[in-house]
Amino acid sequence: MIVNRSFWLRQALEHDTDVAEPLARDLKVDTCIVGGGFTGLWTAINLKRHEPAMEIAIIEKDICGGGASGRNGGFCMTWMSKSTTLLKLCGGQEGGRLLRESALGVKAIGEFCRDHDIDCQFQHNGWVWTASNAAQAGAWDSTLEALDKLGLHPYEPLDQNRLAELTGSEGHHSGVLEPGVATLQPAMLARGLRRVALELGVKIFESTAMLELIRGPTPSVRTAGGTVTADAVVLALNAWAHELPEFRRTVLPIAADVIATRPAHEHLQSAGLHNCVAVSDSRTLVNFYRTTTEGRMVWGVGGGAIPFAGRLGTSFDYESPRRDQVAAMMRRFVPSLESVEIEAAWRGPATRTMTGLPFFGTLSGSDNIHYGHGYTGNGVGPCYLGGKILASKVLQQRDEWSETPIAQGPVQKRLPPEPVRYFGGGLVRAACARVDHAQDESRQPSNLDRHLASFAPAGLAPTKQQ
Ligand SMILES: Cc1cc2nc3c(=O)[nH]c(=O)nc-3n(C[C@H](O)[C@H](O)[C@H](O)COP(=O)(O)OP(=O)(O)OC[C@H]3O[C@@H](n4cnc5c(N)ncnc54)[C@H](O)[C@@H]3O)c2cc1C
């Protein structure tokens, strides 16, 4: 049982007491989706849009939104910041298409919420990608250059005044604004999507863990209360995908820690923060923050614990052990929040892949089991596209979604095996922290730390190390 729900999910559950019963019988459906986060829910909704009569069951071990989808920072981003990698993987034409689709996806999420009365505080006010010390400056240069070649100009330069105004902080050295990004209350979105899926006739079973995936011409998912047999299975497991042997070397579960303050309108006003703009810097252990429509500051730091062999267990379900560290970071950047109480601190399972992009595919040897995961800190917006890709795979439509290069499985390059990854990951993470610290003090990091930090897999956005 999860002992510490995120602030977002607790707030969402105040308005939504509906709990689906666990599966308690054997069931035959057309499509069984395992995982009730954004990926699973958007996939179900897309399938129902295409085939209203399709019988769909979602199996969720906790409650819908209990995973990363209900615990994140609520940045609803495009893929523009990941354009160099996306273009490398997909080429100019397809990469450009995906970039444009990712921008349209953010708008589509806002429209979907409006059309379906999902009150997730969607605010389309942009993202400021900053350098929080001189060494990070220009982390976005190669991205802007690549986008420029495609005729895309999603970023606006910021002068020092505008930067301080938008970020509410004097702590940023430089930055660019991407107006196409939104912020939202992620658990309200997840619970809203769950409601829409139910209204469309999707069967949802919460507190129902997949205990075994049985492959074959008609795959099935065994749970404690019964087995679901389906023509197609979709694995929408995010960090938990690591539990399947196929993904041990391609998805790295890693903790991210988030705090939320009590409402503090006056303190935010005095820092000039009132517009829910998303802000993140260019550290490997990234700082990300935004305010909420209720006047809270929500601040997160990436690059937390890496569980041994990716076994998440319940270690990410407690209050964040980095609460004080994250709060100190927030107060360093926004000193006017010094006396504002921290109301909640939580931790969630984020993922990293070698490319920093998610990948989708079909299990080899099982043409009816599809998967999608590895969003690397940027899934709130892209899960919408993930839902299109996975629906297209289930429907066996050979179209731009099922055929896109990011839907052909993981890239060849693999994460190191255990125990190298666990111990090596710890060394790399510590080196990244020392590099950030040295650069904050305008010192040169040691060559060894630089070298170790260069092994960090891609993060939310490119850093100068990558
Ligand atoms: C702290 C944090 C901050 C983040 N901040 C941002 C952000 O600001 N912006 C952004 O774009 N992205 C952010 N992300 C990433 C984003 O939250 C994810 O990419 C996105 O939510 C992934 O959605 P998903 O549906 O694929 O995974 P999840 O929401 O994790 O869903 C997977 C589901 O599978 C279920 N499950 C697992 N195993 C089983 C099983 N055996 N049987 C049944 N069900 C199972 C889980 O309970 C879970 O509900 C953040 C992530 C974290 C952890």
Ligand as a Chemical Component Dictionary entry (heavy atoms), coordinates in Angstrom:
data_LIG
# 
_chem_comp.id                   LIG 
_chem_comp.type                 NON-POLYMER 
_chem_comp.pdbx_formal_charge   0 
_chem_comp.three_letter_code    LIG 
# 
loop_
_chem_comp_atom.comp_id 
_chem_comp_atom.atom_id 
_chem_comp_atom.alt_atom_id 
_chem_comp_atom.type_symbol 
_chem_comp_atom.charge 
_chem_comp_atom.model_Cartn_x 
_chem_comp_atom.model_Cartn_y 
_chem_comp_atom.model_Cartn_z 
_chem_comp_atom.pdbx_ordinal 
LIG C1  C1  C 0 8.581  13.105 -9.660  1  
LIG C2  C2  C 0 8.383  13.138 -11.145 2  
LIG C3  C3  C 0 8.290  14.359 -11.794 3  
LIG C4  C4  C 0 8.046  14.396 -13.167 4  
LIG N1  N1  N 0 7.802  15.602 -13.743 5  
LIG C5  C5  C 0 7.377  15.645 -15.023 6  
LIG C6  C6  C 0 6.936  16.858 -15.584 7  
LIG O1  O1  O 0 6.848  17.891 -14.930 8  
LIG N2  N2  N 0 6.566  16.850 -16.897 9  
LIG C7  C7  C 0 6.592  15.716 -17.645 10 
LIG O2  O2  O 0 6.260  15.771 -18.821 11 
LIG N3  N3  N 0 6.947  14.535 -17.114 12 
LIG C8  C8  C 0 7.313  14.463 -15.824 13 
LIG N4  N4  N 0 7.618  13.266 -15.268 14 
LIG C9  C9  C 0 7.456  12.045 -16.082 15 
LIG C10 C10 C 0 5.980  11.690 -16.268 16 
LIG O3  O3  O 0 5.314  11.719 -15.038 17 
LIG C11 C11 C 0 5.873  10.301 -16.887 18 
LIG O4  O4  O 0 6.620  10.263 -18.074 19 
LIG C12 C12 C 0 4.451  9.909  -17.235 20 
LIG O5  O5  O 0 3.585  10.108 -16.155 21 
LIG C13 C13 C 0 4.438  8.446  -17.665 22 
LIG O6  O6  O 0 3.107  7.981  -17.706 23 
LIG P1  P1  P 0 2.866  6.432  -17.836 24 
LIG O7  O7  O 0 1.416  6.222  -17.919 25 
LIG O8  O8  O 0 3.711  5.885  -18.915 26 
LIG O9  O9  O 0 3.450  5.837  -16.477 27 
LIG P2  P2  P 0 2.818  5.784  -15.000 28 
LIG O10 O10 O 0 1.984  6.945  -14.708 29 
LIG O11 O11 O 0 3.947  5.497  -14.070 30 
LIG O12 O12 O 0 1.860  4.538  -15.094 31 
LIG C14 C14 C 0 2.310  3.205  -15.020 32 
LIG C15 C15 C 0 1.271  2.479  -14.199 33 
LIG O13 O13 O 0 1.526  1.083  -14.244 34 
LIG C16 C16 C 0 1.108  0.547  -13.007 35 
LIG N5  N5  N 0 1.735  -0.768 -12.849 36 
LIG C17 C17 C 0 3.038  -1.033 -12.655 37 
LIG N6  N6  N 0 3.247  -2.365 -12.568 38 
LIG C18 C18 C 0 2.036  -2.947 -12.718 39 
LIG C19 C19 C 0 1.598  -4.295 -12.712 40 
LIG N7  N7  N 0 2.440  -5.317 -12.543 41 
LIG N8  N8  N 0 0.282  -4.539 -12.877 42 
LIG C20 C20 C 0 -0.609 -3.515 -13.050 43 
LIG N9  N9  N 0 -0.239 -2.217 -13.053 44 
LIG C21 C21 C 0 1.069  -1.931 -12.900 45 
LIG C22 C22 C 0 1.600  1.576  -11.999 46 
LIG O14 O14 O 0 0.944  1.464  -10.754 47 
LIG C23 C23 C 0 1.304  2.873  -12.730 48 
LIG O15 O15 O 0 0.061  3.430  -12.363 49 
LIG C24 C24 C 0 7.931  13.186 -13.913 50 
LIG C25 C25 C 0 8.063  11.957 -13.263 51 
LIG C26 C26 C 0 8.277  11.927 -11.890 52 
LIG C27 C27 C 0 8.373  10.608 -11.208 53 
# 
loop_
_chem_comp_bond.comp_id 
_chem_comp_bond.atom_id_1 
_chem_comp_bond.atom_id_2 
_chem_comp_bond.value_order 
_chem_comp_bond.pdbx_ordinal 
LIG C1  C2  SING 1  
LIG C2  C3  SING 2  
LIG C2  C26 DOUB 3  
LIG C3  C4  DOUB 4  
LIG C4  N1  SING 5  
LIG C4  C24 SING 6  
LIG N1  C5  DOUB 7  
LIG C5  C6  SING 8  
LIG C5  C8  SING 9  
LIG C6  O1  DOUB 10 
LIG C6  N2  SING 11 
LIG N2  C7  SING 12 
LIG C7  O2  DOUB 13 
LIG C7  N3  SING 14 
LIG N3  C8  DOUB 15 
LIG C8  N4  SING 16 
LIG N4  C9  SING 17 
LIG N4  C24 SING 18 
LIG C9  C10 SING 19 
LIG C10 O3  SING 20 
LIG C10 C11 SING 21 
LIG C11 O4  SING 22 
LIG C11 C12 SING 23 
LIG C12 O5  SING 24 
LIG C12 C13 SING 25 
LIG C13 O6  SING 26 
LIG O6  P1  SING 27 
LIG P1  O7  DOUB 28 
LIG P1  O8  SING 29 
LIG P1  O9  SING 30 
LIG O9  P2  SING 31 
LIG P2  O10 DOUB 32 
LIG P2  O11 SING 33 
LIG P2  O12 SING 34 
LIG O12 C14 SING 35 
LIG C14 C15 SING 36 
LIG C15 O13 SING 37 
LIG C15 C23 SING 38 
LIG O13 C16 SING 39 
LIG C16 N5  SING 40 
LIG C16 C22 SING 41 
LIG N5  C17 SING 42 
LIG N5  C21 SING 43 
LIG C17 N6  DOUB 44 
LIG N6  C18 SING 45 
LIG C18 C19 SING 46 
LIG C18 C21 DOUB 47 
LIG C19 N7  SING 48 
LIG C19 N8  DOUB 49 
LIG N8  C20 SING 50 
LIG C20 N9  DOUB 51 
LIG N9  C21 SING 52 
LIG C22 O14 SING 53 
LIG C22 C23 SING 54 
LIG C23 O15 SING 55 
LIG C24 C25 DOUB 56 
LIG C25 C26 SING 57 
LIG C26 C27 SING 58 
# 
